[in-house]
Amino acid sequence: MNSLQTKDLNYIWHPCSQMKDYEDFPPIVIDRGKGVFLYDVDGNKYLDAVSSWWVNLFGHSNKRINKAIASQLEKLEHVIFVNFSHEPAIELSERIVGMTPEGLNKVFFADNGSSAVEAALKLSFQYFQQTGKLKKTKFAAITDSYHGETTGALSVNNIDLYSKIYKPILLNTFKVEGPDCFRCKYSLNRDICNAECFEHMEETIKEHHEEIAGVIIEPMVQGAAGMKIYSPIYLKKLRKLCDDYDVHLIADEIAVGFGRTGKMFACEHAGISPDIMCLSKGLTAGYLPLALMLTTDEIYKAFYDEYTSLKAFLHSHSYTGNPIGCAVANETLNIFEDEKVLEKNMVKSRFLKEKAVELLLDHPNVGEFRQLGMIAAVELVKNKETRETFDWKKRVGYKIYRIALKHGVLLRPLGNVIYFMPPYVISEEEIDLMISVARKSINEYFET
Ligand code: PMP
């Protein structure tokens, strides 16, 4: 252990970690980053195959974004956002409204993904309080959903690992059986099915719509659940059902927005507009915490009145609309436009698929390869035929992660799912390295 690692463990409590794990696997202290690589203080380099928790789009230490930060810093670092505004936020809002699905015309700023989800839930609830449907106080989310870690966001999480222990302090929400395409109960295939599994959502909404303010969903890909991809027909049906029963559709595009799924926003796969949309992560290309919640004129109007009506949405965070964050977001959008990112990603995602199919699919423990745009994953199984999964206590993914780090790739699997969500600047050679190391690490794990 080097001296920085010793000090780190003396003082720091890391996220999403059992700190005891660090006894024989101390945190890797990163000194600098460039492109898809991170370099530690001991001179090792790691390919960041997970975009540092799905945030990085254009590589570490990107020249254009560095410059945008420097020039914004010369002007204004931060200003209170109530009664005050600034050009970077105004420009960003205009551009975001112009590019997100139709009808999302108002932008509300938050600091991180979870806080945008909190704002979305509060907004939806308050809307119905102010429009006379007072019984609409609950939310629904599908199995394996993940929407962040703050208390409200955890209430709409259905991954026990993160939320179970907190149940007594969480909101009472409806958990609806959602799509599970790899282990489809209808023996169908996500590419050709009619989202038959939607029947569970239909039942819940039909029966409980009077109590339900909104359904929150990760469009197309359930990230934390292990990059579970489902049919866009599910979203189409959800849009219609929400319209029929006056339920808000809240699209959590925090992980899938900004081109991850091949479209700028994942809702585009289904051609739907949600009532509320949450964005973060890629919004600032992996540089700074910033999030947005977008909503419709109709919802906005339910809050617009004399101050004394007490209808305002009083949600606020100290760093709301941070100008440096907004300047980075604007430059992120410039890069998308100038560098034809989505077009180039189409070629990269095809290459990624070819390589993954060539190098991973024949392994006896690889149950499925799934991909949507720049998100790809393989699910490891005990038995290919039955799709039986490994006992979580074996920590298969975690052990493969540790092996892959020795070979210079940061994979960080989710349970038994090894996924690839690299920065868009990744080259074909680097994709090859990433997938080859994944295969080598899977082999090593199963051989020992
Ligand atoms: N929603 C989704 C779909 C996410 O993937 C995440 C983060 N992984 C969040 C919400 C929470 O975002 P944050 O970590 O910025 O709070």
Boltz pocket constraint, residues with backbone or C-beta under 6 A from the ligand:
constraints:
  - pocket:
      binder: B
      contacts: [[A, 53], [A, 112], [A, 113], [A, 114], [A, 115], [A, 117], [A, 146], [A, 147], [A, 148], [A, 149], [A, 218], [A, 223], [A, 224], [A, 252], [A, 253], [A, 254], [A, 255], [A, 256], [A, 280], [A, 281]]
      max_distance: 6.0
